[in-house]
Amino acid sequence: MIALLVDSPAAALVGVGLAGLSGVLIVFHLLQTERTRHEQAEDELHEQAQFLESLVASVGDIAAETEPETILEHLRREAESLFDARAELLPAGAHAASAPAERAVIVPLRVGREEIAALRLARGVELGRVDVARAALLADLAARVYENARLRAEAQVREGERSRLSDQLITAEQEERRRLALYLHDTSVQSLAGIGLMLDASLHSIESGDLEQATTVIGAALERHRATIGALRDLSFNLEPVVLRDQGFEPAVRALAEEIGLERGIQIEVALDGAETLPEKAQAALYQIVRESLNAASRREPTRVEVAVGVAEDGSLVATVRDDGRHERRRSIFDTLAERARTLNGKLEVEQGEGTGTTVCLTLPPYAAGR
């Protein structure tokens, strides 16, 4: 421009050449800058790809663990390797009590809204926002793996408990059928067999013309037959009391206590509270335990028996049968009661005094008691 103003062709050519060279230099600089920017972007993408590959490998290794505690420890080791930093596991909520030290970050591990732990990372070079975001991603993935492992462990425990309770139930049913069969064989079957023999003797007396003897034997057989019917009726009532089915647990226990008290001449005090919340089958099982405990106590010749059912402070249901009779030496009675208690997932304890008195205590945990 200046060369044209001074009217010098040579200077004009030199100016045009310099302008062209400047344009080339500017274009070269722009190309070089763009190339550098692309190289930096490529390096960043490559770094991110490598980190993601390492992250996937780390999560895969963490997911291979089966115990929740080992998953958290594996997370700590993987975090040290990924971020080249010193990693430390903190209990849940610990990071809220004190601020993190310089060049350190604390990332919480959450499952839903529940915080299970916190991961603290510290190194010589301060961790940037990208590193913090990556640490949060690793912590989130590890927390999900931890929760899956915890749920799997709980499911295994529940399955084992279900299998154990199922085995106990089958065993209890078998024992119950065995006891029922023995009871029927020793009582009703023997009585019916005796009635059959008496009727055979009566028939022989009739054939022999001794009608008086036949009448006497038939009368005795009739009395035994009525007694057998009464015993079978009592057995049917004990297996499934009508009062328990129609009116509930408390009326059934009070009716049972009144019946045994009048029959044996025993003072039986009843205090019931909280058993009505039990499921129907659990009420039936608890009633059988109370019934057998009362029958066993009445055979120990007591003067007083206490039956109490109530709810403890932790929500457990506690049923107690206490008497002042002589000691029970037959441990099989308590073994039978303990077996029944296991079908309810309960615990049975028996205490006997120095000379007299026996206390049978059944405790059902809150979840088994419907709390």
SEGU-936218 format. One line per 3 residues: number of its first residue (from 1); for each residue z, x, y of C-alpha. Coordinates in steps of 0.001 Angstrom, whole numbers. Layout:
! SEGU-936218
NUM = Z:X:Y ~ ... .
//
This chain:
! SEGU-936218
1 = 0:0:0 ~ 927:2829:2380 ~ -2237:4742:1397 .
4 = -4383:1753:2295 ~ -2669:1414:5669 ~ -3375:5079:6566 .
7 = -6963:4653:5340 ~ -6765:7478:2713 ~ -8737:6842:-506 .
10 = -7083:9685:-2385 ~ -3649:8524:-1529 ~ -4631:5027:-2534 .
13 = -5691:6234:-5969 ~ -2456:8134:-6385 ~ -458:5022:-5376 .
16 = -2333:2842:-7801 ~ -1696:5349:-10569 ~ 1985:5534:-9780 .
19 = 2213:1735:-9716 ~ 530:1527:-13083 ~ 2839:4196:-14497 .
22 = 5851:2330:-13136 ~ 4640:-850:-14800 ~ 4203:975:-18094 .
25 = 7667:2452:-17797 ~ 9150:-950:-17031 ~ 7385:-2510:-20026 .
28 = 8509:377:-22244 ~ 12078:-38:-21006 ~ 11964:-3742:-21715 .
31 = 10567:-3145:-25178 ~ 13177:-493:-25886 ~ 15973:-2767:-24647 .
34 = 14740:-5670:-26758 ~ 14432:-3393:-29761 ~ 17980:-2148:-29255 .
37 = 19202:-5723:-28915 ~ 17431:-6719:-32108 ~ 18862:-3689:-33931 .
40 = 22346:-4605:-32742 ~ 21837:-8208:-33822 ~ 20524:-7014:-37165 .
43 = 23534:-4735:-37606 ~ 25853:-7620:-36744 ~ 24085:-9919:-39204 .
46 = 24225:-7209:-41853 ~ 27931:-6700:-41152 ~ 28573:-10426:-41359 .
49 = 26574:-10654:-44594 ~ 28601:-7803:-46070 ~ 31834:-9450:-44962 .
52 = 30783:-12786:-46430 ~ 29880:-11084:-49691 ~ 33263:-9355:-49713 .
55 = 34950:-12644:-48774 ~ 33236:-14496:-51626 ~ 34220:-11734:-54043 .
58 = 37808:-11795:-52753 ~ 38075:-15580:-53039 ~ 36613:-15350:-56546 .
61 = 39241:-12804:-57534 ~ 41979:-14899:-55957 ~ 40727:-18036:-57715 .
64 = 40956:-16213:-61048 ~ 44747:-16173:-60702 ~ 46595:-19026:-62368 .
67 = 50106:-18722:-60928 ~ 50654:-19857:-57307 ~ 52929:-16875:-56549 .
70 = 50357:-14331:-57758 ~ 47660:-16022:-55646 ~ 49565:-15293:-52443 .
73 = 50166:-11681:-53442 ~ 46482:-11298:-54326 ~ 45606:-12729:-50901 .
76 = 47745:-10065:-49238 ~ 45984:-7259:-51125 ~ 42525:-8653:-50410 .
79 = 43356:-9038:-46712 ~ 44380:-5382:-46511 ~ 41085:-4379:-48108 .
82 = 38872:-6670:-46006 ~ 40400:-5922:-42598 ~ 41578:-2345:-43250 .
85 = 44984:-3408:-42018 ~ 48556:-3665:-43247 ~ 49112:-7181:-44556 .
88 = 52451:-8910:-45003 ~ 53379:-12344:-46336 ~ 55898:-14291:-44264 .
91 = 57745:-17464:-45255 ~ 56584:-20739:-43791 ~ 57600:-21115:-40152 .
94 = 58817:-17517:-39818 ~ 56095:-16609:-37306 ~ 57266:-19341:-34949 .
97 = 60660:-17689:-34478 ~ 59344:-14373:-33129 ~ 56196:-13326:-31323 .
100 = 53802:-11055:-33226 ~ 53876:-7374:-32413 ~ 51101:-5715:-30422 .
103 = 47806:-5286:-32330 ~ 48974:-7747:-34976 ~ 48008:-11334:-35719 .
106 = 49753:-13985:-37793 ~ 47654:-16593:-39588 ~ 49434:-19596:-41168 .
109 = 48481:-20844:-44640 ~ 48421:-24629:-44626 ~ 47775:-27254:-47270 .
112 = 47086:-30396:-45312 ~ 49926:-30550:-42803 ~ 52294:-28489:-44929 .
115 = 52628:-24797:-44178 ~ 53283:-22803:-47331 ~ 53359:-19252:-45912 .
118 = 51929:-17001:-43179 ~ 49803:-13865:-43325 ~ 50534:-11048:-40845 .
121 = 47839:-8431:-40232 ~ 48449:-5237:-38234 ~ 46319:-2130:-37696 .
124 = 45780:679:-35181 ~ 42793:-1043:-33561 ~ 43467:-4490:-32167 .
127 = 41926:-7308:-34159 ~ 39347:-9226:-32158 ~ 38585:-12902:-32109 .
130 = 36023:-12491:-34877 ~ 38572:-10800:-37131 ~ 41123:-13528:-36379 .
133 = 38581:-16204:-37250 ~ 37719:-14394:-40479 ~ 41389:-14058:-41380 .
136 = 41881:-17769:-40733 ~ 38920:-18558:-43003 ~ 40322:-16348:-45780 .
139 = 43754:-17926:-45398 ~ 42303:-21438:-45532 ~ 40322:-20709:-48700 .
142 = 43329:-19020:-50333 ~ 45551:-21976:-49412 ~ 43129:-24336:-51144 .
145 = 43148:-22134:-54250 ~ 46950:-22038:-54104 ~ 47164:-25833:-53882 .
148 = 44759:-26279:-56804 ~ 46794:-23870:-58906 ~ 50017:-25647:-57953 .
151 = 48564:-29042:-58832 ~ 47259:-27659:-62121 ~ 50678:-26206:-62968 .
154 = 52391:-29498:-62100 ~ 49863:-31375:-64231 ~ 50595:-29067:-67159 .
157 = 54329:-29628:-66728 ~ 53831:-33396:-66579 ~ 51596:-33297:-69634 .
160 = 54163:-31255:-71532 ~ 56920:-33646:-70443 ~ 54794:-36635:-71442 .
163 = 54148:-35082:-74851 ~ 57850:-34318:-75301 ~ 58880:-37841:-74320 .
166 = 56215:-39279:-76596 ~ 57574:-37245:-79519 ~ 61106:-38359:-78669 .
169 = 59992:-41967:-78522 ~ 58286:-41744:-81905 ~ 61355:-40054:-83387 .
172 = 63652:-42678:-81878 ~ 61480:-45487:-83250 ~ 61510:-43907:-86698 .
175 = 65284:-43459:-86588 ~ 65720:-47032:-85386 ~ 63599:-48386:-88216 .
178 = 65544:-46244:-90682 ~ 68896:-47502:-89387 ~ 67659:-51088:-89445 .
181 = 66391:-50718:-93008 ~ 69696:-49215:-94164 ~ 71660:-51937:-92396 .
184 = 69600:-54724:-93955 ~ 69840:-53104:-97395 ~ 73613:-52700:-97199 .
187 = 74304:-56165:-95765 ~ 71820:-59003:-95949 ~ 69859:-57764:-98966 .
190 = 73057:-57166:-100936 ~ 74366:-60584:-99916 ~ 71119:-62313:-100925 .
193 = 71138:-60455:-104233 ~ 74689:-61674:-104851 ~ 73648:-65236:-104000 .
196 = 70818:-64950:-106498 ~ 73232:-63846:-109223 ~ 75585:-66710:-108346 .
199 = 72730:-69227:-108576 ~ 71729:-67782:-111951 ~ 75314:-68225:-113154 .
202 = 75364:-71791:-111823 ~ 72118:-72589:-113606 ~ 73583:-71214:-116841 .
205 = 76714:-73327:-116323 ~ 74590:-76442:-115789 ~ 72609:-75724:-118946 .
208 = 75895:-75248:-120789 ~ 77230:-78563:-119468 ~ 79998:-76964:-117375 .
211 = 79259:-78869:-114164 ~ 82625:-78127:-112578 ~ 82085:-74382:-112833 .
214 = 78538:-74758:-111578 ~ 79728:-76768:-108570 ~ 82338:-74124:-107680 .
217 = 79837:-71263:-107903 ~ 77180:-73132:-105928 ~ 79737:-73860:-103200 .
220 = 80647:-70177:-102979 ~ 76956:-69260:-102913 ~ 76413:-71745:-100094 .
223 = 79209:-70180:-98049 ~ 77791:-66705:-98576 ~ 74338:-67976:-97685 .
226 = 75633:-69355:-94393 ~ 77436:-66095:-93659 ~ 74207:-64169:-94317 .
229 = 72285:-66423:-91949 ~ 74962:-65820:-89293 ~ 74713:-62041:-89791 .
232 = 70921:-62146:-89480 ~ 71242:-64288:-86370 ~ 73653:-61752:-84855 .
235 = 71250:-58955:-85750 ~ 68388:-60796:-84062 ~ 70549:-61310:-80974 .
238 = 71498:-57635:-80850 ~ 67878:-56505:-81193 ~ 66790:-58606:-78205 .
241 = 69556:-60637:-76574 ~ 68348:-63893:-75088 ~ 70705:-63418:-72136 .
244 = 69192:-60019:-71359 ~ 65685:-61410:-71485 ~ 66364:-64592:-69513 .
247 = 69177:-63673:-67090 ~ 69184:-59889:-66751 ~ 71253:-56818:-67547 .
250 = 74571:-57699:-65902 ~ 75020:-61171:-67515 ~ 74039:-59714:-70896 .
253 = 76610:-56884:-70706 ~ 79344:-59237:-69498 ~ 78587:-61661:-72353 .
256 = 78675:-58782:-74850 ~ 81992:-57492:-73477 ~ 83507:-60972:-73609 .
259 = 82350:-61485:-77203 ~ 83677:-58134:-78457 ~ 86886:-58513:-76456 .
262 = 87658:-61926:-77940 ~ 86704:-60893:-81458 ~ 88725:-57655:-81486 .
265 = 91499:-58623:-79081 ~ 90646:-55870:-76611 ~ 90840:-55935:-72842 .
268 = 87369:-54940:-71590 ~ 86789:-54434:-67864 ~ 83201:-54473:-66583 .
271 = 81909:-53108:-63248 ~ 78128:-53135:-62874 ~ 76012:-52174:-59883 .
274 = 72435:-50907:-59656 ~ 71162:-51456:-63203 ~ 68979:-54399:-62162 .
277 = 66566:-51962:-60483 ~ 65690:-50436:-63852 ~ 62400:-51384:-65499 .
280 = 62691:-54051:-68188 ~ 62290:-51643:-71108 ~ 64815:-49234:-69598 .
283 = 67307:-52096:-69193 ~ 66884:-52986:-72870 ~ 67433:-49351:-73917 .
286 = 70481:-49012:-71657 ~ 71887:-52259:-73035 ~ 71606:-50915:-76584 .
289 = 73449:-47729:-75563 ~ 76250:-49777:-73958 ~ 76398:-52092:-76976 .
292 = 76666:-49259:-79498 ~ 79214:-47463:-77308 ~ 81330:-50633:-77124 .
295 = 81089:-51221:-80876 ~ 82081:-47611:-81549 ~ 84965:-47853:-79060 .
298 = 86249:-51098:-80608 ~ 86502:-49381:-84005 ~ 88809:-46744:-82512 .
301 = 91522:-49420:-82065 ~ 91875:-49212:-78291 ~ 93947:-51480:-76096 .
304 = 91667:-51173:-73099 ~ 87975:-50366:-72547 ~ 86162:-49837:-69250 .
307 = 82410:-50301:-68800 ~ 80965:-49100:-65477 ~ 77389:-48750:-64263 .
310 = 76730:-47466:-60751 ~ 74531:-45312:-58538 ~ 75557:-41761:-57617 .
313 = 75019:-40168:-54193 ~ 71819:-38438:-55333 ~ 70320:-41723:-56559 .
316 = 71078:-41156:-60241 ~ 72267:-44074:-62367 ~ 75541:-43392:-64182 .
319 = 76746:-45585:-67060 ~ 80250:-44932:-68443 ~ 82166:-46438:-71391 .
322 = 85809:-45272:-71479 ~ 88480:-46275:-74010 ~ 92058:-45255:-74851 .
325 = 91662:-45423:-78630 ~ 91963:-42683:-81226 ~ 89448:-39866:-81468 .
328 = 86039:-40424:-82996 ~ 85414:-37891:-85737 ~ 81937:-39043:-86715 .
331 = 79585:-37033:-84528 ~ 76595:-38968:-85863 ~ 77520:-41872:-83565 .
334 = 77239:-39662:-80480 ~ 74066:-38025:-81817 ~ 72476:-41468:-82099 .
337 = 73485:-42325:-78541 ~ 72166:-38976:-77257 ~ 68854:-39641:-78970 .
340 = 68611:-43020:-77295 ~ 69438:-41388:-73956 ~ 66580:-38895:-74355 .
343 = 64102:-41774:-74630 ~ 65173:-42674:-71071 ~ 64954:-39012:-70012 .
346 = 68702:-39177:-69461 ~ 71664:-36967:-70328 ~ 74606:-38102:-72457 .
349 = 78023:-36436:-72232 ~ 81073:-37185:-74388 ~ 84622:-36234:-73422 .
352 = 87691:-36736:-75605 ~ 91301:-36331:-74514 ~ 93919:-34264:-76266 .
355 = 95351:-37091:-78338 ~ 93537:-40305:-77510 ~ 90791:-41551:-75280 .
358 = 87021:-41112:-75341 ~ 84542:-41237:-72448 ~ 80803:-41649:-73010 .
361 = 78772:-40998:-69849 ~ 75011:-41492:-69510 ~ 73191:-40158:-66425 .
364 = 69642:-41162:-65560 ~ 67821:-39118:-62882 ~ 66583:-40984:-59776 .
367 = 62946:-41129:-60889 ~ 63968:-42595:-64274 ~ 66336:-45016:-62577 .
370 = 63557:-46428:-60399 ~ 64861:-44842:-57153 .
//
